[in-house]
Amino acid sequence: MTDLSAAERILATIRAIPRGQVAGYGEVARRAGLPGRARLVARVLSENQDAGLPWHRVLRSDGRIAFPENSRAWREQARRLRAEGVIVEKGRVRGQRAAATLDEQVWG
């Protein structure tokens, strides 16, 4: 992964978030080898053109959807998360936390 740009590493990290799981912007940055670059993750996501990217799995560190409440994007993200079995109440994911590492997600 060392030859990949920061944006490519962020996108690869987002693609690696398993279905039905979530991660915060800061956690995505850390997993991509870019600790402290949560805003870069947000910028890369805002510029994304890949319709297949599971962008909806990325949340604020407190488990909330980052879009303005009841905006079209907010409703779409909540809908996609619920379709994967994630519990979303008032824009906040309930009943799970982002795993600290990909190994923890894979191996528990």
C-alpha positions as CSV (number, residue, x, y, z in Angstrom):
1,M,0.0,0.0,0.0
2,T,3.0,2.3,0.2
3,D,2.8,3.2,-3.5
4,L,-0.8,4.4,-3.2
5,S,-1.7,8.1,-2.8
6,A,-3.4,9.2,0.4
7,A,-6.8,9.4,-1.4
8,E,-6.3,5.8,-2.8
9,R,-5.5,4.5,0.7
10,I,-8.5,6.2,2.1
11,L,-10.8,4.8,-0.6
12,A,-9.3,1.3,-0.1
13,T,-9.9,1.5,3.6
14,I,-13.5,2.5,3.1
15,R,-14.0,-0.4,0.7
16,A,-12.6,-2.7,3.4
17,I,-15.3,-1.8,6.0
18,P,-17.5,-4.9,6.1
19,R,-21.2,-4.8,5.3
20,G,-23.2,-4.0,8.4
21,Q,-20.2,-2.3,10.1
22,V,-19.2,1.4,10.5
23,A,-16.1,3.4,11.1
24,G,-15.5,7.1,12.0
25,Y,-13.7,9.5,9.7
26,G,-10.7,9.5,12.1
27,E,-10.7,5.7,12.3
28,V,-10.6,5.5,8.5
29,A,-7.7,8.0,8.4
30,R,-5.8,5.9,11.0
31,R,-6.4,2.6,9.2
32,A,-5.2,4.3,6.0
33,G,-2.0,5.2,7.7
34,L,-3.0,8.9,8.0
35,P,-3.6,9.5,11.7
36,G,-5.2,12.8,12.5
37,R,-6.5,13.3,8.9
38,A,-10.2,12.9,9.5
39,R,-10.9,16.0,7.5
40,L,-9.0,14.6,4.5
41,V,-11.2,11.5,4.7
42,A,-14.3,13.8,4.5
43,R,-12.8,15.7,1.6
44,V,-12.0,12.5,-0.4
45,L,-15.5,11.3,0.2
46,S,-17.0,14.6,-0.9
47,E,-15.1,14.3,-4.2
48,N,-15.9,10.6,-4.7
49,Q,-17.4,9.6,-8.1
50,D,-17.5,5.8,-7.5
51,A,-21.1,4.9,-7.0
52,G,-20.1,1.5,-5.6
53,L,-18.0,2.9,-2.7
54,P,-19.7,2.1,0.6
55,W,-19.5,5.7,1.8
56,H,-22.5,5.3,4.0
57,R,-20.4,3.2,6.4
58,V,-18.4,6.2,7.5
59,L,-19.8,8.3,10.4
60,R,-18.7,10.9,12.9
61,S,-16.7,9.6,15.8
62,D,-19.8,9.8,18.0
63,G,-21.6,7.4,15.7
64,R,-23.8,10.1,14.1
65,I,-24.5,10.8,10.4
66,A,-22.5,13.9,9.5
67,F,-25.0,15.3,7.0
68,P,-27.6,17.9,8.1
69,E,-30.5,16.1,9.8
70,N,-33.3,15.0,7.4
71,S,-31.3,16.2,4.3
72,R,-31.5,14.0,1.3
73,A,-28.0,12.6,2.0
74,W,-28.8,12.1,5.6
75,R,-31.9,10.0,4.7
76,E,-30.0,8.1,2.1
77,Q,-27.2,7.2,4.5
78,A,-29.6,6.0,7.1
79,R,-31.5,4.0,4.5
80,R,-28.4,2.3,3.3
81,L,-27.2,1.5,6.8
82,R,-30.6,0.1,7.8
83,A,-30.5,-2.1,4.6
84,E,-27.3,-3.6,6.0
85,G,-28.9,-4.4,9.3
86,V,-27.4,-1.4,11.2
87,I,-29.6,0.1,13.8
88,V,-30.0,3.9,13.2
89,E,-32.0,6.0,15.7
90,K,-32.3,9.7,15.2
91,G,-29.2,9.7,12.9
92,R,-27.0,7.8,15.3
93,V,-25.9,4.2,15.0
94,R,-26.8,2.0,18.0
95,G,-25.4,-1.2,19.3
96,Q,-21.9,-1.2,17.7
97,R,-18.6,0.5,17.8
98,A,-16.0,0.7,15.1
99,A,-13.3,-2.0,15.7
100,A,-9.9,-0.6,16.6
101,T,-8.2,-2.5,13.8
102,L,-9.1,-4.5,10.7
103,D,-7.6,-7.6,12.5
104,E,-10.1,-7.0,15.3
105,Q,-13.0,-6.9,12.7
106,V,-11.8,-10.1,11.0
107,W,-10.8,-12.1,14.0
108,G,-12.9,-10.5,16.8
